[in-house]
Amino acid sequence: MKTVLPIFYLPPVSWFAEFLKEENEILLEQHENFPKQTYRSRCNIYGANGKLALILPIHHNGKRAMKDLELSYAEDWQKLHWKSIKIAYQSSPYFEYYEDKLKQVFSVQPTSLIEFNLNALKIILQILKVEKDFSLTTEFEKTPDAVDLRERFSAKKESEYHLPEYYQTFSDKLGFIKDLSILDVVCNIGPESATYIKKVTQSIQNIS
């Protein structure tokens, strides 16, 4: 089943549930106009005070197509993001095991937002020990001949997906927070992450 997905920064678990479905032939959208305040340039992790957004700074060069967007390195956000992730997950069961690999996400400085996100995706797939082919769109299609999930995942609304609860670093204090960045699953349940992702399903009541 041909499926179009957006290109996210360390995507939420629900995105991976669609991306890794064996029956889905994945197209990643690179020609859309960049929508602000989405997972294309942010991810949510579980910090000591609850949900914490890590936001990629965009270099505002007047271009709007996702494929043309450039990252800004005016500030050392890579150091800040890595520090926030380390503080959030250093006491989780598997952070130390994956630390060196995860740190590689922030060891490069590509100009392109897409290049940065795809490099992070490659590293996460290595950690999950799964392989998945995908291709990039060659043009923007408003109504593609495919399952269109470009607007499915919202950073502002509650996830449409059912995610079974698992132990999170701060869940004893603040409760379970569902559908955070894939980092949360990787650091907390480690080798079981790929199996867990297969259990994530879209909630029937939210299907339009």
C-alpha positions as CSV (number, residue, x, y, z in Angstrom):
1,M,0.0,0.0,0.0
2,K,1.6,3.2,-1.1
3,T,1.7,5.7,1.8
4,V,2.9,9.3,1.9
5,L,4.4,10.4,5.2
6,P,5.9,13.7,6.3
7,I,9.6,13.9,7.2
8,F,9.9,14.4,10.9
9,Y,12.6,15.2,13.5
10,L,13.0,12.1,15.7
11,P,9.4,11.2,15.0
12,P,6.7,10.2,17.4
13,V,6.0,6.5,17.9
14,S,2.8,6.6,15.9
15,W,4.7,7.8,12.8
16,F,7.0,4.7,13.1
17,A,3.9,2.5,13.5
18,E,2.9,3.5,9.9
19,F,6.4,3.7,8.5
20,L,7.3,0.2,9.6
21,K,4.2,-1.6,8.5
22,E,5.3,-4.3,6.1
23,E,2.5,-3.6,3.7
24,N,3.3,0.1,3.4
25,E,5.4,1.3,0.5
26,I,6.7,4.6,1.9
27,L,7.0,7.9,0.1
28,L,8.4,10.7,2.2
29,E,7.1,14.2,1.3
30,Q,9.8,16.7,0.4
31,H,8.0,19.1,-1.8
32,E,5.3,20.4,0.5
33,N,5.3,23.9,1.9
34,F,6.7,23.8,5.4
35,P,4.0,24.1,8.0
36,K,5.2,25.6,11.3
37,Q,4.8,24.1,14.7
38,T,4.8,20.5,13.5
39,Y,7.0,17.5,14.1
40,R,8.9,18.4,10.9
41,S,11.1,20.6,13.1
42,R,10.3,19.5,16.6
43,C,10.0,16.4,18.8
44,N,8.6,15.8,22.3
45,I,10.5,14.0,25.0
46,Y,9.7,13.3,28.7
47,G,11.5,15.8,30.9
48,A,11.5,16.0,34.7
49,N,8.5,18.4,34.5
50,G,6.5,16.6,31.8
51,K,6.4,16.9,28.0
52,L,9.4,18.9,26.7
53,A,9.6,20.1,23.1
54,L,12.9,20.3,21.3
55,I,12.7,22.7,18.4
56,L,15.0,22.9,15.4
57,P,15.8,26.5,14.4
58,I,15.1,27.3,10.8
59,H,17.2,29.7,8.7
60,H,14.6,32.1,7.3
61,N,15.9,32.5,3.7
62,G,12.4,33.1,2.2
63,K,12.1,29.6,0.8
64,R,9.0,27.6,1.9
65,A,9.4,24.2,0.3
66,M,10.4,21.5,2.7
67,K,13.3,20.4,0.5
68,D,14.7,23.9,0.5
69,L,14.6,24.6,4.2
70,E,17.9,25.2,5.9
71,L,18.8,24.8,9.5
72,S,20.3,27.8,11.5
73,Y,23.4,27.2,13.5
74,A,23.5,30.7,15.0
75,E,23.1,29.1,18.4
76,D,24.5,25.7,19.5
77,W,21.1,24.0,19.6
78,Q,22.7,20.6,19.0
79,K,24.5,20.8,22.3
80,L,21.3,22.0,24.0
81,H,19.1,19.3,22.5
82,W,21.6,16.6,23.4
83,K,21.9,17.9,26.9
84,S,18.1,17.9,27.3
85,I,17.9,14.3,26.0
86,K,20.7,13.2,28.3
87,I,19.1,14.8,31.4
88,A,15.7,13.4,30.5
89,Y,16.9,9.8,29.9
90,Q,20.2,9.2,31.6
91,S,18.4,7.2,34.4
92,S,16.3,5.2,31.9
93,P,17.2,1.5,31.5
94,Y,18.7,1.7,28.1
95,F,20.1,5.2,27.6
96,E,23.6,4.3,28.5
97,Y,23.5,1.3,26.0
98,Y,22.4,3.5,23.1
99,E,24.1,6.8,24.2
100,D,27.0,6.7,21.7
101,K,24.7,5.9,18.8
102,L,22.1,8.6,19.8
103,K,24.8,11.2,20.2
104,Q,25.7,10.7,16.5
105,V,22.4,12.4,15.6
106,F,24.0,15.7,16.8
107,S,27.5,15.1,15.5
108,V,26.8,16.4,12.0
109,Q,25.8,19.9,10.7
110,P,24.0,19.5,7.4
111,T,22.6,22.6,5.8
112,S,19.3,21.0,5.0
113,L,16.5,20.2,7.5
114,I,15.6,17.1,5.5
115,E,19.1,15.9,5.5
116,F,19.3,16.2,9.2
117,N,16.0,14.5,9.8
118,L,16.9,11.6,7.4
119,N,20.3,11.1,9.1
120,A,18.5,10.9,12.5
121,L,16.0,8.4,11.0
122,K,18.9,6.2,9.7
123,I,20.4,6.1,13.2
124,I,17.1,5.2,14.8
125,L,16.6,2.4,12.3
126,Q,20.0,1.0,13.2
127,I,19.1,1.1,16.9
128,L,15.8,-0.6,16.2
129,K,17.6,-3.2,14.1
130,V,15.1,-2.9,11.3
131,E,15.4,-2.1,7.6
132,K,12.8,-0.2,5.7
133,D,13.1,1.0,2.1
134,F,11.5,4.4,1.3
135,S,11.7,7.0,-1.4
136,L,11.2,10.7,-1.6
137,T,8.4,12.4,-3.5
138,T,9.4,13.8,-6.9
139,E,6.7,16.6,-6.9
140,F,3.9,17.9,-4.7
141,E,0.5,16.3,-5.2
142,K,-2.4,17.7,-3.4
143,T,-4.3,14.4,-3.7
144,P,-1.7,11.7,-4.2
145,D,-2.6,8.3,-5.5
146,A,-1.7,6.9,-2.1
147,V,-2.7,6.8,1.5
148,D,-2.0,10.4,2.5
149,L,-0.8,10.7,6.1
150,R,0.9,14.1,5.8
151,E,-1.6,15.8,8.1
152,R,-2.2,12.8,10.4
153,F,0.3,13.5,13.2
154,S,-0.3,16.7,15.2
155,A,2.1,18.3,17.7
156,K,-0.8,20.3,19.1
157,K,-3.5,17.7,19.6
158,E,-3.8,14.4,21.4
159,S,-2.5,11.5,19.3
160,E,-5.1,9.5,17.4
161,Y,-3.2,6.3,18.2
162,H,-3.6,3.7,20.9
163,L,-0.2,3.2,22.6
164,P,0.0,0.5,25.3
165,E,1.6,1.9,28.5
166,Y,5.2,1.1,29.4
167,Y,7.4,2.4,32.2
168,Q,8.8,5.9,31.6
169,T,11.5,7.5,33.6
170,F,9.2,10.0,35.3
171,S,5.9,8.1,35.0
172,D,5.8,7.3,38.8
173,K,5.6,11.0,39.4
174,L,3.7,12.4,36.4
175,G,2.0,9.4,34.8
176,F,2.2,7.9,31.3
177,I,2.6,10.3,28.4
178,K,1.8,8.7,25.1
179,D,3.2,9.1,21.7
180,L,6.4,11.0,22.5
181,S,9.5,10.9,20.3
182,I,10.8,7.4,19.4
183,L,13.7,8.3,21.8
184,D,11.3,7.7,24.7
185,V,10.6,4.1,23.7
186,V,14.2,3.3,22.7
187,C,15.6,4.6,26.1
188,N,12.9,2.9,28.2
189,I,12.3,-0.4,26.6
190,G,15.3,-0.9,24.4
191,P,15.4,-4.1,22.4
192,E,11.6,-4.5,22.7
193,S,11.0,-1.2,20.9
194,A,10.4,-2.7,17.4
195,T,8.0,-5.2,18.9
196,Y,6.2,-2.5,20.8
197,I,5.8,-0.3,17.7
198,K,3.9,-3.2,16.0
199,K,1.3,-3.0,18.8
200,V,0.6,0.6,18.2
201,T,-2.7,1.1,16.3
202,Q,-4.8,4.0,15.2
203,S,-7.8,4.4,17.6
204,I,-11.0,3.4,15.8
205,Q,-13.0,6.2,17.3
206,N,-10.7,8.8,15.8
207,I,-10.8,7.5,12.2
208,S,-12.5,10.1,10.0
